[in-house]
Amino acid sequence: MTIITLFTKTNKKKQITQIKQKFRSYFENLDIEENILGVNTAGWLQVSIEGEDEKIAINYLTKKIGLCPIAINNLNKKSQLKGLIYKILENKKVLIDIGVFQPKITLATISTEKLQEQLIESKKNSLKKIVSLFGFTEGLPVNINLLNINYEQNFVEAELSGSQLSLFNFWKKSFLERLIIIGSSYNEVKKTISLTRLGKDVINLESLGLFEQVLTCKLGTDAVGLIPRVGKILRTAKLIVFNPKKIHLFLKDQPQLLVQ
């Protein structure tokens, strides 16, 4: 038997039931027995896997959901990791939960200067502005690269990964607004689209994680206008707007840096 810590956070019985249902579809043809043990003190979901196809099941979960590194000693500089935005410290930095909780919780830090460099072409502006433009919020999944690890001081410095920047660039270039939904499953959001008759306003539904989804609006549809209709059904979900037009206008209106 192997106990693993999945890279997903939940403390809701409904979501744990949904995960159990997913496991049935994942493993229906495998010779294993899986058991959800609950969440640990850091909030991550722990599962036991046992059986002849144990390795196959674990590899599948690693690819499909991801596993927590657990300990800082398991981290390697320049590696790419999944993360969840843990806290935004105004005008200072963004803290990312990367699933390290032994011997204590260790968060990765992305500085305001790094985000300025990566997202707004090195233009000096506040972290608050970057957060507003790109829809950063607690619980949002992001992919990061590790830049520096201090094992003794439990300090990790990071930046957004190439894949994360590519995703933001794709969203930005599409000129289509998106509604990010944190705290609901794919099936819940899909059902909500049907109940609210949003099919005429939405062209795509994609997952960032088990309980993090993104609705892509049709051209001419404002994501903010969907919030009352979606929020009426998904009452406990967090709803965030990604508006490419605002990003383009911001970058266009900023003075260009002088090159010496």
Backbone torsions as a table, in degrees:
resi	resn	phi	psi	omega
1	MET	NA	138.4	177.7
2	THR	-122.6	133.5	175.7
3	ILE	-103.3	125.9	-179.3
4	ILE	-122.7	155.6	177.2
5	THR	-112.7	111.4	-176.9
6	LEU	-76.2	149.4	178.8
7	PHE	-83.5	66.7	174.4
8	THR	-153.4	140.7	-178.4
9	LYS	-113.1	136.0	173.9
10	THR	-165.5	146.9	171.7
11	ASN	-131.6	19.5	-177.7
12	LYS	-104.6	130.5	-179.7
13	LYS	-59.8	-37.0	-179.1
14	LYS	-62.3	-42.4	-179.2
15	GLN	-70.4	-36.4	176.9
16	ILE	-63.9	-38.7	175.7
17	THR	-62.6	-40.1	178.4
18	GLN	-64.4	-37.3	178.3
19	ILE	-67.2	-41.0	176.9
20	LYS	-58.4	-41.0	178.4
21	GLN	-64.8	-38.6	177.1
22	LYS	-64.0	-41.6	179.6
23	PHE	-59.5	-38.4	179.0
24	ARG	-61.0	-41.1	179.2
25	SER	-73.9	-33.7	178.6
26	TYR	-65.4	-43.0	-165.9
27	PHE	-113.2	17.5	-174.3
28	GLU	-62.2	-24.4	-179.3
29	ASN	-106.8	11.0	-179.1
30	LEU	-108.0	150.2	178.0
31	ASP	-91.6	79.2	178.4
32	ILE	-144.1	164.8	171.0
33	GLU	-126.8	120.1	-179.4
34	GLU	-110.8	148.4	-178.9
35	ASN	-143.4	123.7	177.1
36	ILE	-80.3	118.9	-175.0
37	LEU	-88.2	-14.8	-177.8
38	GLY	113.0	-165.5	-179.9
39	VAL	-106.1	147.7	178.0
40	ASN	-84.0	-176.3	-176.0
41	THR	-65.4	-20.6	178.2
42	ALA	-90.4	-2.5	176.2
43	GLY	94.5	1.6	-178.3
44	TRP	-87.5	145.6	-176.5
45	LEU	-81.2	130.3	-179.9
46	GLN	-112.6	140.4	-174.4
47	VAL	-136.9	143.2	172.2
48	SER	-106.0	139.3	-180.0
49	ILE	-125.6	131.1	-179.8
50	GLU	-146.1	139.0	177.1
51	GLY	142.4	177.6	-176.3
52	GLU	-62.6	-34.7	-177.8
53	ASP	-100.2	28.3	-176.6
54	GLU	-55.8	-47.5	-177.9
55	LYS	-64.0	-39.3	179.1
56	ILE	-62.9	-43.4	-179.1
57	ALA	-64.2	-42.9	-178.9
58	ILE	-66.6	-41.5	177.6
59	ASN	-61.8	-38.6	179.8
60	TYR	-66.2	-45.1	179.3
61	LEU	-64.9	-35.7	177.6
62	THR	-61.3	-42.0	-179.5
63	LYS	-75.7	-40.6	-173.6
64	LYS	-78.2	-42.7	-174.6
65	ILE	-116.4	-42.2	-176.1
66	GLY	101.2	151.7	178.3
67	LEU	-114.8	150.2	176.1
68	CYS	-73.9	140.1	174.9
69	PRO	-63.8	-25.3	177.7
70	ILE	74.0	-61.0	-175.7
71	ALA	-115.7	148.3	-179.1
72	ILE	-63.1	-28.1	178.9
73	ASN	-67.1	-14.6	178.3
74	ASN	-87.0	-3.2	-180.0
75	LEU	-88.4	146.6	176.8
76	ASN	-126.9	135.7	178.6
77	LYS	-59.5	142.2	179.4
78	LYS	73.3	6.5	176.0
79	SER	-83.1	159.1	178.9
80	GLN	-102.3	136.3	-177.0
81	LEU	-134.2	156.3	166.8
82	LYS	-80.8	151.5	176.3
83	GLY	-150.8	162.6	173.3
84	LEU	-121.6	131.3	176.9
85	ILE	-60.8	123.0	-176.1
86	TYR	-96.4	-45.6	-179.7
87	LYS	-158.8	147.0	176.8
88	ILE	-113.3	113.7	178.9
89	LEU	-92.7	109.4	-169.5
90	GLU	-50.5	125.7	176.9
91	ASN	62.0	16.9	180.0
92	LYS	-124.4	-64.8	-174.1
93	LYS	-166.3	167.4	174.9
94	VAL	-114.0	129.5	178.9
95	LEU	-98.1	131.9	-176.2
96	ILE	-116.7	126.0	174.8
97	ASP	-81.9	118.9	-175.6
98	ILE	-111.9	12.7	176.7
99	GLY	81.1	25.1	175.0
100	VAL	-104.0	119.6	-176.8
101	PHE	-137.6	6.1	176.4
102	GLN	-127.6	133.7	-0.2
103	PRO	-73.0	-13.8	173.4
104	LYS	-151.2	167.4	-178.4
105	ILE	-63.8	128.2	177.7
106	THR	-122.6	125.8	-179.6
107	LEU	-106.0	147.2	173.9
108	ALA	-87.5	144.8	-177.8
109	THR	-113.3	128.5	170.6
110	ILE	-114.2	121.1	-175.9
111	SER	-76.0	157.8	175.0
112	THR	-59.8	-40.0	-179.5
113	GLU	-61.6	-39.9	179.0
114	LYS	-66.3	-41.4	179.1
115	LEU	-67.7	-36.7	175.1
116	GLN	-60.2	-45.5	-179.4
117	GLU	-63.1	-41.5	-173.6
118	GLN	-83.6	-32.4	-169.1
119	LEU	-110.1	-30.2	-175.5
120	ILE	-126.6	33.6	171.1
121	GLU	56.7	41.0	176.8
122	SER	64.8	11.5	177.5
123	LYS	-73.4	132.5	-177.5
124	LYS	-73.3	119.5	175.9
125	ASN	-158.4	166.7	-173.5
126	SER	-73.6	155.5	174.1
127	LEU	-61.4	-35.1	178.7
128	LYS	-57.5	-38.5	179.7
129	LYS	-69.1	-42.3	178.5
130	ILE	-62.2	-43.9	179.2
131	VAL	-58.8	-42.9	-179.5
132	SER	-66.6	-43.2	-176.6
133	LEU	-67.5	-40.1	-172.2
134	PHE	-105.0	7.7	173.9
135	GLY	71.0	27.1	178.0
136	PHE	-65.9	134.3	177.7
137	THR	-157.5	158.6	179.3
138	GLU	-60.6	131.2	-179.8
139	GLY	96.5	-8.2	179.4
140	LEU	-73.0	126.4	176.8
141	PRO	-71.9	137.1	175.1
142	VAL	-141.4	151.2	174.3
143	ASN	-99.8	136.0	-175.0
144	ILE	-132.7	158.9	169.4
145	ASN	-108.1	138.7	177.0
146	LEU	-84.7	130.4	-178.8
147	LEU	-103.2	-36.9	-176.8
148	ASN	-152.4	137.9	179.2
149	ILE	-129.6	122.9	173.2
150	ASN	-108.5	99.5	-174.1
151	TYR	-66.0	-34.7	-177.5
152	GLU	-71.0	-38.7	-176.7
153	GLN	-97.9	4.9	-179.1
154	ASN	52.6	48.2	-179.8
155	PHE	-118.9	132.7	179.4
156	VAL	-130.6	124.8	176.9
157	GLU	-104.9	139.3	-173.8
158	ALA	-143.9	173.3	172.5
159	GLU	-142.3	165.0	174.3
160	LEU	-66.5	140.3	-178.4
161	SER	-77.2	167.1	176.5
162	GLY	-59.6	-38.4	-179.8
163	SER	-67.5	-35.8	178.1
164	GLN	-69.1	-41.5	177.7
165	LEU	-64.7	-37.2	177.9
166	SER	-63.9	-39.4	178.3
167	LEU	-63.8	-47.9	178.5
168	PHE	-60.8	-40.7	179.7
169	ASN	-64.6	-39.8	177.4
170	PHE	-62.5	-46.1	178.0
171	TRP	-60.8	-42.8	-176.8
172	LYS	-65.9	-45.5	-176.2
173	LYS	-70.7	-22.7	-178.6
174	SER	-70.2	-24.8	-175.5
175	PHE	63.0	14.2	177.5
176	LEU	-100.5	131.2	179.0
177	GLU	-73.9	152.0	-179.7
178	ARG	-130.9	145.4	175.1
179	LEU	-110.7	114.3	179.4
180	ILE	-89.2	128.5	-176.4
181	ILE	-118.3	115.0	-178.1
182	ILE	-111.4	123.1	178.7
183	GLY	111.8	10.0	179.8
184	SER	-135.3	148.4	179.8
185	SER	-79.9	165.6	178.0
186	TYR	-57.2	-46.0	-177.9
187	ASN	-66.4	-35.3	177.4
188	GLU	-64.4	-42.6	-179.6
189	VAL	-70.1	-39.2	177.7
190	LYS	-60.9	-41.8	178.0
191	LYS	-65.7	-37.6	179.4
192	THR	-64.1	-39.5	177.3
193	ILE	-58.8	-41.8	-179.4
194	SER	-68.5	-46.5	-176.5
195	LEU	-65.6	-35.6	-177.9
196	THR	-94.1	0.7	179.2
197	ARG	56.1	46.8	-179.4
198	LEU	-88.3	3.0	-178.7
199	GLY	-56.8	-29.7	-179.5
200	LYS	-80.7	-12.1	-178.5
201	ASP	-108.8	-16.6	-173.6
202	VAL	-120.2	136.0	-179.5
203	ILE	-108.3	-13.6	-176.7
204	ASN	-159.2	147.8	173.2
205	LEU	-127.8	122.3	179.7
206	GLU	-130.1	157.4	-178.6
207	SER	-105.3	135.8	170.0
208	LEU	-97.7	-20.1	179.7
209	GLY	-169.4	-175.3	-178.6
210	LEU	-59.5	-38.7	-176.2
211	PHE	-125.5	31.8	177.1
212	GLU	-135.5	113.6	-174.1
213	GLN	-123.9	161.8	178.5
214	VAL	-133.8	127.1	173.3
215	LEU	-98.1	128.3	175.2
216	THR	-98.4	121.8	-177.1
217	CYS	-81.5	152.1	173.4
218	LYS	-70.3	157.8	179.5
219	LEU	-57.7	127.0	-179.1
220	GLY	96.9	-10.1	177.7
221	THR	-94.5	128.6	178.5
222	ASP	-89.3	125.1	-178.4
223	ALA	-61.1	-35.1	-178.6
224	VAL	-62.2	-27.7	179.0
225	GLY	-71.5	-18.0	179.4
226	LEU	-84.7	-18.0	-173.6
227	ILE	-57.2	-47.8	179.8
228	PRO	-61.3	-36.9	-177.3
229	ARG	-74.1	-42.1	178.8
230	VAL	-72.3	-43.0	-177.7
231	GLY	-65.3	-24.8	178.8
232	LYS	-64.5	-29.4	180.0
233	ILE	-99.7	-46.9	-179.9
234	LEU	-93.2	72.2	-169.1
235	ARG	-66.3	-30.8	-176.8
236	THR	-95.7	-2.1	-178.6
237	ALA	-78.5	153.5	173.8
238	LYS	-97.4	129.1	-175.3
239	LEU	-116.4	122.8	-175.5
240	ILE	-128.0	139.3	-178.9
241	VAL	-99.8	134.8	169.9
242	PHE	-111.3	114.5	-175.0
243	ASN	-117.6	102.0	-177.9
244	PRO	-60.3	-33.7	-177.8
245	LYS	-61.7	-39.8	179.8
246	LYS	-64.4	-38.0	179.1
247	ILE	-66.1	-46.3	-179.8
248	HIS	-62.0	-42.4	-180.0
249	LEU	-65.8	-39.5	179.1
250	PHE	-62.9	-48.3	-178.3
251	LEU	-66.1	-35.8	-179.4
252	LYS	-69.6	-36.5	-174.5
253	ASP	-83.1	-12.5	-177.8
254	GLN	-80.1	142.1	176.4
255	PRO	-66.8	141.2	-178.8
256	GLN	-74.7	145.8	177.5
257	LEU	-72.0	140.7	178.1
258	LEU	-81.7	130.7	178.9
259	VAL	-98.2	121.5	-178.0
260	GLN	-76.4	NA	NA
